[in-house]
Amino acid sequence: MSGNTRESRHRQPAPTLPLGYADDVPIVHDPLDPHPEIPTPIELVMSLTLSERKERNKALVALSRSKFEYAMDRYLSGKNVVAICALVSGGDDSYTVANVFRDVTTHHVHANTETGIEATREFVRATAANWDMPLIEHRPKPGQGYFDLVRGNVMARSRKTGELTRSWPGGFPGPAAHAIMYQRLKQRALERIPHDFGISGSRKDRLVFIAGRRRPESKVRATVPYHDGYGTIDWTSPMAVWHKADLRTYRLMNPEIPRNPVARTLGMSGECGCLANASPGEPERWRQAFPDDPFIIKVGEVETEIADREDIPDHRKRWGWGGAYADPDEIEAFARNAVCSSSCGHDPLLDMMDPLFEVDA
């Protein structure tokens, strides 16, 4: 066996991801020959030398390509694939995934939530142009955006009563509202892509979304499948067993991958600033780094606007308030499929303490 090995035990997989392994069966991990379903323990990855990390990376790329090809053959055989779209947020990780599959990608897709730093959107557009890649960018419909939700102005018909009610009662969101924000600001934008290609409701036409969802990201993503089908959209997450450290290794081996300055400053794409799952001090970090950004200015204006609203609890009058109260048990299971994870893409601390690279390297 080529690398460091160890035996590790894992919990019973969720029904949505039948890995085919019995509970508590020891898995022997060789970091240079990654297991196709169970991520290599991060401490093994971090113990590798730089040359070993590069060797592991080549094996991971080959695994991811084979998983993508299998999904295309297994689930899309006989279907008319009209486009293969790489989902790009503007962050380093999404462009790492996009680069791995650049040769098969036909479009970049960016869900503009209107809650981010404008420089990130400019970076997304510039990168698509530099890569000669058509960019599809959607944002919330007028009157249904983030600040409309914060003001409590977005109405929807209740499934229980059939009456119009507020989609969100108003105020800035916390952890329990992450699902609402994701569904309203990002999911609906992505669901409009089939309409762009005129295939909504088609039985024979399909869109492929290449996403960067990874099992090591969080507990709710620990069982994210390589493939999910939703109507005319086929989601594939071919890099599901990669660690963040593996993504950094790939970027080290491919320095031509563009880097978003916003992501290097914030440690994330800077595209999704709803901050429902904010960490303590995160709002201040955004404000200090980009005080003149239109979104940051608007946040301050809306905080002032709703400050005297009696129908909004005081704690919801502050942007990013949820960081001090976040309870992992309140994070909805939707995050297994969501593009935006419950932890907004942060790996465990051990992964961030990579001895070979800086966090933003």
Secondary structure, DSSP 8 states (H G I E B T S, - for coil): --S--EEE------TTS--S--TT--EEE-TTS--SSS---HHHHHTS-HHHHHHHHHHHHHHHHHHHHHHHHHHSTTSEEEEEEEE--SSHHHHHHHHHTTTT--EEEEE--SBS-HHHHHHHHHHHHHTT--EEEE---TT-SHHHHHHT--EEE-TTT--EEESS-SS---GGGHHHHHIIIIIHHHHTHHHHTT-TT-SSEEEEEE----GGG-GGGTT--SEEEETTEEEE-TTTT--HHHHHHHHHH-TTS---HHHHHHSS-S-B---TT--TTHHHHHHHH-TT-HHHHHHHHHHHHTTT-TTS-GGGGSTTGGGGT--GGGS-GGGGT-SS-TTTT---HHHHS-SSS-TT-
